[in-house]
Amino acid sequence: MSEISVQLKDGAVAQVPSSATVADALKKLDRDQAKHALAAKVRGEPVDLTATLDSLADRKPSIAEGYGEWARNGVWQIDPILPGGLEGLEVLRHSTAHLLAAAVLDLFPGTKLGIGPSLLEDPRYGFFYDVIAPRALTEADLPVIEKKMRDIAKRNMPYRRDEISKAEAMRIFAEREEPLKCELIDEKAGESVSVYYIDGSPFIDFCLGPHVPNTNRLRAFKLLSLAGAYWKGDAERPQMQRIYGTAFFTPEELDAWLKQREEAEKRDHRRLGRELDLFSIQEEYGQGLVFWHPKGGIVRQQMDDYLREELVKRNYSFVYTPHIAKRELWQLSGHEQNYGDSMFAPTKLEETEFRLRPMNCPMHIGIYKSQQRSYRDLPQRYAEMGTVYRAELSGTLHGLMRVRGFTVDDAHLFCTPEQIPQEIDGCVDFAYQVLKTFGFEKIKFELSVKGSDTSKLYLGEEEDWAKAESALAAALDARGIDYQRMEGEAAFYGPKIDFKIEDAIGRLWQLGTVQWDFNLPERFELEYIGEDNKPHRPVMVHRALFGSIERFFGVLIEHYAGAFPLWLAPLQVAVLPITDRINEYAGKVAQELRAAGLRVEVNVRNDKIGAKIRDAQMQKVPFMLVLGDREVEESKVAVRERTKGDIGAMSLDEFKEMARRLVESRAITNT
């Protein structure tokens, strides 16, 4: 029997039989890691612990992270996928999605299965499975399904992978009357197909894996909700039910997440939007279309004003462009080919077809191309609060977080290759400043690069990619910013930096981005005349800091639970006279505060002062000025802060000065 040399990274080399499983090899290398492993990477490829080494011999080693070097030395590097990391969480949640499907099949024979992925980027859920059950499932079914999942989990049932021919897989799933699985196999499978079983259950799936070794490894999960879904997101295809759940490594992690979820429900921007009269989405006008109410409009205006101030300081030019353009433009840009399903259908006028814009970039290119540019004219920095439109399916819409019409704080920079380091550094600095100003202290930066995956069709030459990735990394390194390098996550047209923030209850949100583009300058044949008096291709950078204004506003609402800092608050001061005879003085106080630029309301309703204070607290007003006879006599105001309560009496001038300082500094807290 032949042997294979195996090694943990930076560990000693061991010899194991080629017929050994990955689990056996791990035990030889490190029994403790083998005990806790959920799956493993062998020569860079994720595999099940039950896979035998000889069955992996024909798999091509990954060249990422140096695995190719190990293969050339004749040593197979094995990396256990352990609880705690994102890779482990993906294996755990995907395996739990399959456990969910097994429970549904057991309880509801005849159920047709769709897909069941893990969700690592969605703060609301951890996985889902789409099903067509013999009857419509209800929320009352979720505890029953969850109980069945726990029963299966306790029975320690193995996840088993079989490698079979495509024809055999088609036969198996056809016999099981699983047309959706047959469709997936027909579209995606090669000559051979991997299928997974949970032995002892009715579950079988077409899947690449890997999975946990057995159901007993799944101990901390919870089903969360039901939603409607269409097969492949196509409203013309079968309607399904999507069962959402989440899973963690330990019950303690699950309990902590559930508490966070409970807090998140209190902060839900859709509920607070109604209660605070900030915005609405009205069915009669259309799903996914946002109405900014006066109070929400104030917050948006503050966002716009701040960003405009900074854009002026950073020498950006403001532009305004059409929301619609000829269809040919979107064909030239590639949006129709790559994003056509997300665009609204064309409309015809006098034999010419037009489409609403899904992005702003081609419009800014139009301004750049309107005249010949010299290297002396560069960089050109165009900024626009540009509204775009996406034909999102109704099942994907979610308050302000995903809508059909939204505004992007878009900017496009056109520059020479020599100017790129400075421009990228400026974008990173700008993003850092903006997010800090709005109170986000924990910012995660990701650098998405091409990686070694040759299956993706990236544009541009290797040399250009190397320069672009190096420039983005250098901008982050120069500022001492920690970032995660995301191999294979670049856009097809270039590498990018993404900004994610952690909100007040620990959730991550994807917001702004800085993207390098090899595609559009070529498609639109952009040029500038260089010092050599010859035409050259400029570099184009896409930059958004808020991202979607609507989404950013939704995140702000949830981050602050609707209790905005003074400078952002729609209503900054509530003037509360104790009795009617104080109303005249209250009016004068309000008039002076408005003259000082503050947003003020006087509550002259015939209510007791306690009710007036409660009303202001419910509206999350930062400051309340309680006025009685003493305040009139002493020409003062009794100041009550939203969270601290009474902070004492002071003259109106003192209060104005305090409020002015807080607003001008854009302070996050009222101290």
C-alpha positions as CSV (number, residue, x, y, z in Angstrom):
1,M,0.0,0.0,0.0
2,S,1.5,3.4,-1.0
3,E,1.9,6.2,1.5
4,I,1.5,10.0,1.2
5,S,3.5,12.6,3.1
6,V,1.2,15.0,4.9
7,Q,1.9,18.1,7.0
8,L,0.1,20.8,9.0
9,K,1.3,24.3,8.1
10,D,4.7,24.8,9.7
11,G,4.4,21.4,11.3
12,A,6.3,18.1,11.1
13,V,5.8,15.8,8.1
14,A,4.1,12.4,8.7
15,Q,3.5,9.4,6.5
16,V,0.0,7.9,6.1
17,P,-1.5,5.2,3.9
18,S,-3.1,6.6,0.7
19,S,-6.3,4.9,1.7
20,A,-6.4,6.9,5.0
21,T,-9.2,9.4,5.5
22,V,-8.5,13.1,6.0
23,A,-9.6,12.6,9.6
24,D,-7.1,9.8,10.0
25,A,-4.3,12.0,8.6
26,L,-5.3,14.8,11.0
27,K,-5.2,12.4,14.0
28,K,-1.6,11.4,13.0
29,L,-0.6,15.1,12.8
30,D,-2.5,16.6,15.8
31,R,-5.1,14.6,17.7
32,D,-6.6,17.7,19.4
33,Q,-7.2,19.5,16.2
34,A,-8.6,16.4,14.6
35,K,-11.1,16.1,17.5
36,H,-12.5,19.6,16.9
37,A,-12.3,19.8,13.1
38,L,-15.5,20.2,11.1
39,A,-13.9,19.7,7.7
40,A,-10.4,20.4,6.2
41,K,-8.5,21.9,3.4
42,V,-6.3,19.4,1.6
43,R,-3.8,21.1,-0.8
44,G,-6.0,24.2,-0.6
45,E,-9.3,22.5,-1.5
46,P,-12.1,22.2,1.1
47,V,-13.1,18.5,1.7
48,D,-15.0,16.3,4.1
49,L,-13.1,14.6,6.9
50,T,-14.4,11.3,5.6
51,A,-12.8,11.7,2.2
52,T,-9.9,9.3,1.6
53,L,-6.6,10.7,0.4
54,D,-6.5,8.5,-2.7
55,S,-9.9,9.8,-3.8
56,L,-8.4,13.3,-3.7
57,A,-5.3,12.5,-5.7
58,D,-6.8,13.6,-9.0
59,R,-7.9,16.9,-7.7
60,K,-5.8,19.8,-8.9
61,P,-4.0,21.5,-5.9
62,S,-4.9,25.2,-5.4
63,I,-2.0,27.6,-6.2
64,A,-3.3,30.1,-3.6
65,E,-1.3,30.8,-0.4
66,G,1.6,28.6,-1.5
67,Y,-0.2,25.3,-1.8
68,G,1.5,24.7,-5.1
69,E,4.9,24.7,-3.4
70,W,3.8,22.0,-1.0
71,A,2.6,19.9,-3.9
72,R,5.9,20.3,-5.8
73,N,7.7,19.1,-2.7
74,G,5.6,16.0,-2.7
75,V,4.0,16.9,0.6
76,W,0.2,17.4,1.0
77,Q,-0.6,20.3,3.3
78,I,-3.7,19.7,5.4
79,D,-5.4,22.6,7.2
80,P,-8.3,21.7,9.6
81,I,-11.4,23.8,9.3
82,L,-12.1,24.5,13.0
83,P,-15.0,26.1,14.9
84,G,-14.5,29.8,15.4
85,G,-13.6,31.0,11.9
86,L,-15.7,32.0,8.9
87,E,-14.8,28.9,7.0
88,G,-16.0,26.8,9.9
89,L,-19.1,28.8,10.3
90,E,-19.9,28.3,6.6
91,V,-19.5,24.5,6.9
92,L,-21.7,24.5,10.1
93,R,-24.5,26.6,8.6
94,H,-24.6,24.9,5.3
95,S,-24.7,21.5,7.1
96,T,-27.6,22.9,9.3
97,A,-29.5,24.0,6.2
98,H,-29.3,20.4,5.0
99,L,-30.5,19.2,8.4
100,L,-33.5,21.6,8.0
101,A,-34.2,20.0,4.6
102,A,-34.0,16.5,6.1
103,A,-36.5,17.5,8.8
104,V,-39.0,19.0,6.3
105,L,-38.8,15.9,4.1
106,D,-39.5,13.7,7.1
107,L,-42.4,15.8,8.3
108,F,-43.9,16.7,4.8
109,P,-43.2,13.8,2.4
110,G,-43.4,14.9,-1.2
111,T,-41.6,18.2,-0.5
112,K,-39.6,19.5,-3.5
113,L,-36.2,21.0,-2.6
114,G,-34.6,24.1,-4.0
115,I,-31.3,25.5,-2.7
116,G,-30.0,25.9,0.9
117,P,-27.0,28.1,1.2
118,S,-25.3,29.5,4.3
119,L,-25.4,33.3,4.8
120,L,-22.4,34.9,6.4
121,E,-22.9,38.5,5.3
122,D,-26.6,38.9,6.2
123,P,-26.9,40.2,9.8
124,R,-30.5,38.9,10.1
125,Y,-30.0,35.2,9.1
126,G,-27.5,32.4,9.0
127,F,-28.9,30.1,6.3
128,F,-32.1,29.3,4.4
129,Y,-33.6,26.5,2.4
130,D,-36.2,27.0,-0.3
131,V,-38.9,24.3,-0.5
132,I,-42.2,23.6,-2.2
133,A,-44.1,21.6,0.5
134,P,-47.4,19.7,-0.1
135,R,-49.2,22.4,1.8
136,A,-48.3,26.0,2.6
137,L,-46.1,26.1,5.7
138,T,-46.9,28.6,8.5
139,E,-45.0,30.2,11.4
140,A,-46.6,27.6,13.6
141,D,-44.7,24.8,11.7
142,L,-41.3,26.3,12.6
143,P,-41.1,24.9,16.2
144,V,-42.3,21.5,14.9
145,I,-39.6,21.5,12.2
146,E,-37.0,22.6,14.7
147,K,-37.9,19.8,17.1
148,K,-37.5,17.3,14.3
149,M,-34.1,18.8,13.4
150,R,-33.0,18.3,17.1
151,D,-34.2,14.7,17.0
152,I,-32.1,14.0,13.9
153,A,-29.1,15.8,15.3
154,K,-29.2,13.7,18.5
155,R,-29.2,10.5,16.5
156,N,-25.6,11.2,15.3
157,M,-26.4,10.5,11.6
158,P,-23.5,10.7,9.2
159,Y,-23.2,13.1,6.2
160,R,-22.1,10.9,3.4
161,R,-20.8,12.0,0.0
162,D,-21.0,9.9,-3.2
163,E,-19.4,10.7,-6.5
164,I,-21.6,9.5,-9.3
165,S,-22.1,10.1,-13.0
166,K,-24.2,13.0,-14.2
167,A,-26.6,10.5,-15.8
168,E,-27.0,8.5,-12.6
169,A,-27.6,11.7,-10.6
170,M,-30.3,12.7,-13.1
171,R,-31.9,9.3,-12.8
172,I,-31.9,9.4,-9.0
173,F,-33.5,12.9,-8.7
174,A,-36.0,12.2,-11.5
175,E,-37.1,9.1,-9.6
176,R,-37.5,11.2,-6.5
177,E,-39.6,13.7,-8.5
178,E,-37.2,16.5,-7.8
179,P,-37.4,18.6,-11.0
180,L,-35.5,21.6,-9.6
181,K,-32.5,19.4,-8.6
182,C,-32.6,17.9,-12.1
183,E,-32.5,21.4,-13.6
184,L,-29.5,22.3,-11.4
185,I,-27.6,19.2,-12.3
186,D,-28.3,19.6,-16.0
187,E,-27.0,23.2,-15.8
188,K,-24.0,23.0,-13.5
189,A,-22.7,19.4,-13.3
190,G,-19.8,18.0,-15.2
191,E,-19.3,14.4,-16.1
192,S,-19.4,13.4,-12.4
193,V,-21.6,14.7,-9.7
194,S,-21.2,14.9,-5.9
195,V,-24.4,14.1,-3.9
196,Y,-24.8,14.1,-0.2
197,Y,-26.9,11.9,2.0
198,I,-27.8,12.2,5.7
199,D,-27.8,8.5,6.4
200,G,-31.0,7.3,8.0
201,S,-33.1,10.3,6.7
202,P,-34.9,10.9,3.5
203,F,-32.4,13.6,2.5
204,I,-30.3,13.6,-0.6
205,D,-28.9,16.7,-2.3
206,F,-26.7,17.7,-5.3
207,C,-23.9,19.6,-3.5
208,L,-20.2,20.3,-3.5
209,G,-19.8,20.3,0.3
210,P,-18.0,20.0,2.5
211,H,-20.1,19.2,5.5
212,V,-19.7,18.3,9.2
213,P,-19.0,14.6,9.8
214,N,-22.4,13.9,11.5
215,T,-25.5,15.6,12.7
216,N,-24.4,15.5,16.3
217,R,-22.0,18.4,15.6
218,L,-25.0,20.6,15.1
219,R,-26.2,21.7,18.5
220,A,-26.9,25.5,18.5
221,F,-29.5,26.4,15.8
222,K,-32.8,28.2,15.6
223,L,-35.4,28.6,12.9
224,L,-36.4,32.3,12.5
225,S,-39.0,33.0,9.9
226,L,-40.8,32.1,6.6
227,A,-40.8,34.2,3.4
228,G,-41.9,33.8,-0.2
229,A,-39.3,33.2,-2.9
230,Y,-39.2,32.4,-6.6
231,W,-37.1,29.6,-8.1
232,K,-33.9,31.4,-9.3
233,G,-35.5,34.7,-8.4
234,D,-37.7,34.6,-11.5
235,A,-41.3,35.6,-11.0
236,E,-42.2,33.4,-13.9
237,R,-40.8,30.3,-12.2
238,P,-42.3,28.2,-9.4
239,Q,-43.1,30.0,-6.2
240,M,-41.4,28.5,-3.1
241,Q,-41.3,29.1,0.6
242,R,-38.0,30.1,2.1
243,I,-37.3,28.9,5.7
244,Y,-34.7,31.1,7.4
245,G,-32.6,30.0,10.4
246,T,-29.3,30.5,12.0
247,A,-26.6,28.4,13.6
248,F,-23.6,28.9,15.8
249,F,-20.8,26.7,17.3
250,T,-22.1,27.0,20.9
251,P,-25.4,27.6,22.6
252,E,-23.8,30.6,24.3
253,E,-23.1,32.2,20.9
254,L,-26.6,31.5,19.8
255,D,-28.1,33.0,22.9
256,A,-26.0,36.1,22.5
257,W,-27.1,36.5,18.9
258,L,-30.8,36.0,19.8
259,K,-30.4,38.8,22.4
260,Q,-28.8,41.0,19.8
261,R,-31.7,40.1,17.4
262,E,-34.2,41.1,20.1
263,E,-32.4,44.4,20.4
264,A,-32.3,44.7,16.6
265,E,-36.1,44.4,16.5
266,K,-36.4,47.3,18.9
267,R,-34.2,49.3,16.5
268,D,-35.9,48.2,13.3
269,H,-35.7,51.2,11.0
270,R,-39.1,50.3,9.4
271,R,-40.9,50.5,12.8
272,L,-39.0,53.6,13.9
273,G,-39.5,55.2,10.5
274,R,-43.3,55.1,11.1
275,E,-43.2,56.1,14.8
276,L,-40.8,59.0,14.2
277,D,-42.5,60.0,10.9
278,L,-39.2,59.8,8.9
279,F,-40.2,58.0,5.7
280,S,-42.7,55.7,4.2
281,I,-43.0,53.1,1.4
282,Q,-46.6,53.1,0.0
283,E,-48.0,50.1,-1.8
284,E,-50.3,52.2,-3.9
285,Y,-47.3,54.0,-5.4
286,G,-45.2,51.0,-5.8
287,Q,-43.0,48.7,-3.6
288,G,-39.4,49.7,-3.0
289,L,-40.1,53.4,-3.6
290,V,-39.2,55.7,-0.7
291,F,-41.0,58.8,0.4
292,W,-38.8,61.0,2.6
293,H,-41.1,62.8,5.1
294,P,-40.2,66.3,6.4
295,K,-38.3,64.9,9.4
296,G,-36.5,62.3,7.4
297,G,-35.8,65.0,4.8
298,I,-34.0,67.1,7.5
299,V,-31.7,64.2,8.3
300,R,-31.0,63.7,4.6
301,Q,-30.3,67.4,4.1
302,Q,-27.8,67.3,7.0
303,M,-26.1,64.3,5.3
304,D,-26.0,66.1,2.0
305,D,-24.7,69.4,3.4
306,Y,-21.9,67.7,5.3
307,L,-20.8,65.7,2.3
308,R,-20.9,68.8,0.0
309,E,-18.7,70.8,2.5
310,E,-16.1,68.0,2.3
311,L,-16.4,67.6,-1.4
312,V,-15.6,71.3,-1.9
313,K,-12.6,71.1,0.4
314,R,-11.3,68.1,-1.6
315,N,-11.8,69.9,-4.9
316,Y,-14.6,67.7,-6.4
317,S,-16.8,69.2,-9.1
318,F,-20.6,68.8,-8.7
319,V,-22.5,67.4,-11.7
320,Y,-26.1,66.6,-12.5
321,T,-27.0,64.0,-15.1
322,P,-30.1,62.4,-16.7
323,H,-31.9,59.5,-15.0
324,I,-32.6,57.9,-18.4
325,A,-30.5,57.2,-21.5
326,K,-30.7,55.5,-24.9
327,R,-30.6,51.7,-24.6
328,E,-27.4,51.6,-26.8
329,L,-25.5,53.4,-24.0
330,W,-26.2,50.6,-21.6
331,Q,-25.3,48.0,-24.2
332,L,-22.0,49.8,-24.8
333,S,-21.2,50.1,-21.1
334,G,-22.0,46.4,-20.6
335,H,-24.7,47.0,-18.0
336,E,-27.4,45.5,-20.2
337,Q,-25.4,42.3,-20.6
338,N,-24.2,42.0,-17.0
339,Y,-27.1,43.6,-15.1
340,G,-30.0,43.4,-17.5
341,D,-32.1,41.4,-15.1
342,S,-31.8,44.2,-12.5
343,M,-32.7,47.0,-15.0
344,F,-36.2,48.3,-15.7
345,A,-37.5,47.3,-19.1
346,P,-36.8,49.6,-22.1
347,T,-39.4,52.2,-23.1
348,K,-39.7,53.4,-26.6
349,L,-40.1,57.0,-27.8
350,E,-40.2,57.9,-31.5
351,E,-38.6,54.5,-32.4
352,T,-35.8,55.0,-30.0
353,E,-35.5,52.8,-26.9
354,F,-34.5,54.2,-23.5
355,R,-33.7,52.6,-20.1
356,L,-33.7,54.0,-16.6
357,R,-30.2,54.1,-15.3
358,P,-29.1,51.4,-12.8
359,M,-25.8,53.2,-12.2
360,N,-24.3,56.6,-12.8
361,C,-20.9,55.8,-14.2
362,P,-21.7,56.1,-18.0
363,M,-23.3,59.5,-17.3
364,H,-20.1,60.9,-15.8
365,I,-18.1,59.4,-18.6
366,G,-20.3,61.5,-21.0
367,I,-19.1,64.6,-19.2
368,Y,-15.5,63.5,-19.4
369,K,-15.8,62.8,-23.1
370,S,-17.6,66.0,-24.0
371,Q,-14.2,67.6,-24.7
372,Q,-10.6,66.6,-25.3
373,R,-8.6,66.3,-22.0
374,S,-5.0,67.0,-21.4
375,Y,-2.9,65.6,-18.6
376,R,-2.9,69.1,-17.2
377,D,-6.7,68.8,-16.8
378,L,-6.4,65.7,-14.6
379,P,-7.6,64.5,-12.2
380,Q,-11.2,65.2,-12.9
381,R,-13.4,64.4,-9.9
382,Y,-17.1,64.4,-10.6
383,A,-19.5,64.0,-7.7
384,E,-23.3,63.6,-7.9
385,M,-26.1,62.6,-5.6
386,G,-27.3,60.4,-8.4
387,T,-30.6,58.5,-8.2
388,V,-30.7,55.1,-9.8
389,Y,-33.3,52.4,-10.4
390,R,-33.1,48.7,-10.0
391,A,-35.9,46.2,-10.9
392,E,-35.6,44.3,-7.6
393,L,-38.0,41.4,-7.1
394,S,-40.6,42.1,-4.4
395,G,-39.4,39.2,-2.2
396,T,-35.9,40.8,-1.9
397,L,-37.1,44.3,-0.8
398,H,-36.5,45.2,2.8
399,G,-37.4,48.7,4.1
400,L,-34.6,51.2,3.2
401,M,-32.0,48.5,3.0
402,R,-33.1,47.2,-0.4
403,V,-35.3,49.3,-2.6
404,R,-36.0,50.0,-6.3
405,G,-35.1,53.6,-6.4
406,F,-32.2,55.0,-4.4
407,T,-29.6,57.7,-4.5
408,V,-25.9,57.1,-4.5
409,D,-23.3,59.6,-3.3
410,D,-21.4,58.7,-6.4
411,A,-18.1,60.1,-7.6
412,H,-15.9,59.1,-10.5
413,L,-12.3,60.1,-10.7
414,F,-10.4,60.2,-14.0
415,C,-6.7,60.5,-13.6
416,T,-3.3,59.5,-15.0
417,P,-1.5,56.4,-13.7
418,E,1.0,58.6,-11.8
419,Q,-1.8,60.3,-9.9
420,I,-3.5,57.1,-8.7
421,P,-1.6,56.7,-5.3
422,Q,-2.6,60.2,-4.2
423,E,-6.2,59.8,-5.4
424,I,-6.7,56.4,-3.8
425,D,-5.2,57.7,-0.6
426,G,-7.6,60.7,-0.7
427,C,-10.6,58.3,-1.1
428,V,-9.6,56.2,1.8
429,D,-9.0,59.2,4.0
430,F,-12.4,60.6,2.9
431,A,-14.2,57.4,3.8
432,Y,-12.5,57.1,7.2
433,Q,-13.5,60.7,8.0
434,V,-17.1,60.4,6.9
435,L,-17.8,57.2,8.8
436,K,-16.1,58.5,12.0
437,T,-18.2,61.7,11.7
438,F,-21.4,59.7,11.7
439,G,-20.4,57.9,14.8
440,F,-19.0,54.6,13.4
441,E,-15.9,53.9,15.4
442,K,-15.4,50.3,14.3
443,I,-14.6,50.2,10.6
444,K,-13.6,47.0,8.7
445,F,-11.7,47.4,5.5
446,E,-11.5,44.7,2.9
447,L,-9.3,44.6,-0.2
448,S,-10.9,42.4,-2.9
449,V,-8.4,41.1,-5.4
450,K,-8.3,38.8,-8.3
451,G,-6.7,35.8,-6.6
452,S,-5.8,32.6,-8.4
453,D,-9.2,31.5,-9.6
454,T,-8.8,31.2,-13.4
455,S,-12.5,30.3,-13.9
456,K,-13.6,34.0,-13.5
457,L,-13.3,36.2,-16.6
458,Y,-11.4,39.2,-15.4
459,L,-10.7,42.1,-17.8
460,G,-7.2,43.7,-18.1
461,E,-3.7,42.5,-18.2
462,E,-1.9,40.8,-15.3
463,E,0.6,43.6,-15.1
464,D,-2.3,46.1,-14.8
465,W,-4.0,44.1,-12.1
466,A,-0.7,43.9,-10.1
467,K,-0.3,47.6,-10.2
468,A,-3.9,48.3,-9.3
469,E,-3.9,45.9,-6.4
470,S,-0.6,47.3,-5.2
471,A,-1.9,50.9,-5.3
472,L,-5.0,50.0,-3.2
473,A,-3.0,48.1,-0.7
474,A,-0.4,50.8,-0.4
475,A,-3.1,53.4,0.4
476,L,-4.3,51.3,3.3
477,D,-0.8,50.4,4.5
478,A,0.3,54.0,4.4
479,R,-2.4,54.9,6.9
480,G,-1.7,51.9,9.1
481,I,-5.2,50.5,8.4
482,D,-5.7,46.8,9.1
483,Y,-7.6,45.1,6.3
484,Q,-8.6,41.7,5.1
485,R,-7.4,40.6,1.7
486,M,-10.3,38.9,-0.1
487,E,-8.9,36.5,-2.7
488,G,-11.1,36.1,-5.8
489,E,-13.6,38.7,-4.6
490,A,-12.6,41.5,-7.0
491,A,-15.2,42.8,-9.6
492,F,-14.6,41.5,-13.1
493,Y,-13.4,45.0,-14.1
494,G,-10.9,45.6,-11.3
495,P,-9.9,45.3,-7.6
496,K,-11.7,47.3,-4.9
497,I,-11.7,48.4,-1.3
498,D,-14.9,47.9,0.6
499,F,-15.8,49.6,3.9
500,K,-17.9,47.8,6.5
501,I,-19.0,49.3,9.8
502,E,-20.0,47.7,13.1
503,D,-23.1,49.3,14.5
504,A,-24.1,49.9,18.2
505,I,-25.1,46.2,18.7
506,G,-22.3,44.6,16.8
507,R,-23.7,44.0,13.4
508,L,-21.6,44.5,10.3
509,W,-22.9,46.6,7.4
510,Q,-21.5,47.0,3.9
511,L,-21.4,50.7,3.0
512,G,-18.9,52.5,0.8
513,T,-16.4,51.3,-1.8
514,V,-13.5,52.4,-3.9
515,Q,-13.3,50.5,-7.2
516,W,-10.6,50.5,-9.9
517,D,-12.1,50.0,-13.4
518,F,-10.3,48.6,-16.4
519,N,-13.5,48.1,-18.3
520,L,-15.3,51.4,-18.9
521,P,-12.3,53.4,-20.1
522,E,-11.7,50.8,-22.8
523,R,-15.4,50.4,-23.8
524,F,-15.8,54.1,-24.1
525,E,-12.3,54.7,-25.5
526,L,-11.5,57.4,-23.0
527,E,-8.3,59.4,-23.6
528,Y,-6.2,62.3,-22.5
529,I,-3.3,63.9,-24.2
530,G,-0.1,63.2,-22.3
531,E,3.1,65.2,-22.0
532,D,4.4,63.3,-25.0
533,N,1.5,64.9,-27.0
534,K,0.1,61.4,-27.6
535,P,-3.3,59.9,-26.5
536,H,-3.3,57.8,-23.3
537,R,-6.0,55.9,-21.5
538,P,-6.9,57.4,-18.1
539,V,-7.5,55.4,-15.0
540,M,-11.1,55.5,-13.7
541,V,-12.0,55.1,-10.1
542,H,-15.6,54.6,-8.7
543,R,-16.0,56.0,-5.2
544,A,-19.1,56.0,-2.9
545,L,-18.9,56.7,0.8
546,F,-22.5,56.4,2.0
547,G,-23.2,54.0,-0.8
548,S,-27.0,54.2,-1.1
549,I,-28.3,57.2,0.8
550,E,-31.4,55.3,1.7
551,R,-29.5,52.3,3.1
552,F,-27.1,54.5,5.0
553,F,-30.1,56.3,6.6
554,G,-31.6,53.0,7.5
555,V,-28.3,51.9,9.2
556,L,-28.1,55.3,11.0
557,I,-31.7,54.8,12.3
558,E,-30.8,51.4,13.7
559,H,-27.4,52.4,15.0
560,Y,-28.9,55.3,17.0
561,A,-32.2,53.6,17.6
562,G,-33.7,56.8,16.2
563,A,-32.1,58.9,18.8
564,F,-29.9,61.0,16.5
565,P,-27.1,63.3,17.7
566,L,-28.1,66.9,18.0
567,W,-26.7,68.0,14.6
568,L,-28.7,65.3,12.8
569,A,-31.9,65.3,14.9
570,P,-35.0,66.4,12.9
571,L,-36.3,68.2,16.0
572,Q,-33.4,69.5,18.2
573,V,-35.2,71.3,20.9
574,A,-38.7,70.9,22.4
575,V,-39.9,74.0,24.4
576,L,-42.4,72.8,27.1
577,P,-44.3,75.5,29.0
578,I,-45.8,74.2,32.2
579,T,-49.0,76.3,32.0
580,D,-50.8,78.4,29.4
581,R,-49.6,81.6,31.0
582,I,-46.0,80.6,30.0
583,N,-46.9,80.3,26.3
584,E,-45.9,83.8,25.4
585,Y,-42.4,83.4,27.0
586,A,-42.1,79.9,25.3
587,G,-42.8,81.6,21.9
588,K,-40.0,84.1,22.5
589,V,-37.6,81.4,23.5
590,A,-38.4,79.4,20.4
591,Q,-38.0,82.5,18.2
592,E,-34.5,83.2,19.5
593,L,-33.5,79.6,19.1
594,R,-34.7,79.5,15.5
595,A,-32.8,82.7,14.8
596,A,-29.7,80.9,16.1
597,G,-30.3,78.1,13.5
598,L,-31.9,75.4,15.7
599,R,-34.9,73.3,14.8
600,V,-37.5,74.0,17.5
601,E,-41.1,73.2,18.4
602,V,-43.3,74.6,21.2
603,N,-45.8,72.2,22.8
604,V,-48.7,74.4,23.8
605,R,-51.2,71.5,24.1
606,N,-53.3,71.5,27.2
607,D,-51.4,68.6,28.8
608,K,-49.6,68.1,32.1
609,I,-45.8,68.7,31.9
610,G,-45.2,65.0,32.5
611,A,-47.1,64.1,29.4
612,K,-45.3,66.7,27.4
613,I,-41.9,65.4,28.5
614,R,-43.0,61.8,27.7
615,D,-44.1,62.9,24.2
616,A,-40.7,64.6,23.6
617,Q,-38.9,61.5,24.9
618,M,-40.9,59.3,22.5
619,Q,-39.9,61.5,19.6
620,K,-36.3,61.2,20.8
621,V,-35.8,65.0,21.0
622,P,-32.2,65.7,22.2
623,F,-33.1,68.7,24.5
624,M,-36.3,69.8,26.3
625,L,-36.6,73.2,27.8
626,V,-39.1,73.1,30.7
627,L,-40.5,76.6,31.4
628,G,-42.4,77.7,34.5
629,D,-42.9,80.9,36.5
630,R,-39.4,80.7,37.9
631,E,-37.8,80.5,34.5
632,V,-39.9,83.5,33.4
633,E,-38.9,85.6,36.4
634,E,-35.2,84.7,36.1
635,S,-35.2,84.8,32.2
636,K,-33.8,81.3,32.2
637,V,-34.6,77.8,30.8
638,A,-34.6,74.5,32.7
639,V,-32.7,72.1,30.5
640,R,-33.5,68.4,30.2
641,E,-31.3,66.2,28.1
642,R,-32.8,63.1,26.4
643,T,-30.7,60.5,28.3
644,K,-29.4,62.4,31.3
645,G,-32.6,64.0,32.4
646,D,-32.5,67.4,34.2
647,I,-29.1,69.1,33.8
648,G,-30.1,72.4,35.5
649,A,-31.3,75.9,34.7
650,M,-29.2,78.3,32.5
651,S,-29.7,81.5,30.6
652,L,-30.9,81.2,27.1
653,D,-27.6,82.5,25.8
654,E,-25.7,79.7,27.7
655,F,-28.0,77.1,26.2
656,K,-27.6,78.5,22.7
657,E,-23.8,78.5,23.0
658,M,-23.8,74.9,24.2
659,A,-26.1,73.8,21.4
660,R,-24.0,75.8,18.8
661,R,-20.8,74.1,19.9
662,L,-22.4,70.6,19.7
663,V,-23.9,71.3,16.2
664,E,-20.8,72.9,14.7
665,S,-18.5,70.1,16.0
666,R,-21.1,67.5,14.8
667,A,-20.8,65.9,18.3
668,I,-22.1,62.4,18.6
669,T,-23.1,62.8,22.3
670,N,-24.6,65.9,24.0
671,T,-21.7,66.6,26.3
